[in-house]
C-alpha cells in the first residue's frame, strides 16, 4: 500500500513511513483517538508545522499525546479548573479552529487555543443549566413536587374544576350551563 504525506507530498509504502520509531508511536497514538475526530485532528496537527520545514515525528507524538488524555477522559483543565469536554465539544472546537485557519498566527505553539474553546463550550453549557435552575426557583408553579423529578402539573383553575365536577355528576347536565 502506497501512502502520500499530506504535508510534504512524499510517496512511499506504509513500511517506509513506519521505519522511524516516532512515526510508529504517532500512528499508534492516532489510532487511539476517537474515529469521528481523526481527520480533524490530522488537519489541526498540520497547523503546528513550521512554514519552511516539515513537522518532526517526535513533535507529532508529543502533540497527539497531549490530546489523547483530555479527549479520552472527556475533560480539559484550564485556569486551575476542570471542565467537562464531551466529544462533540472537541469536534466543534476543532472545526472552529480549522475554519479560522487564515486568521491564526501559525504555526501554533500549543493546544491552549483549542483547550480554551472547549472550556468555553463547557462554560456556556454550565451557565445555561444554571439559568434553567434559577428559572425553576423563581417560578415555583413549574417546580416539581415529585421526589423522583419531572415537572409537576399546574394547578387546575377553580372554574374548570367546578365544570368538570358538574359534568361528572350522575344524572342530566346542569341547566345553567
Secondary structure, 3 states (H helix, E strand, C coil): CEEECCCCCCEEEHHHHCCCHHHHHHHHHHHHCCHHHHHHHHHHHHCCCCCCCCCCHHHHHHHHHHHHHHHHHCEEEECCEEEECCHHHHHHHHHHHHHCHHHCCCCCCCCHHHHHHHHHHHHHHHHHHHHHHHHHHHCHHHCCCCCCCCCCCCCCCHHHHHHHHHHHCCCCCCCCC
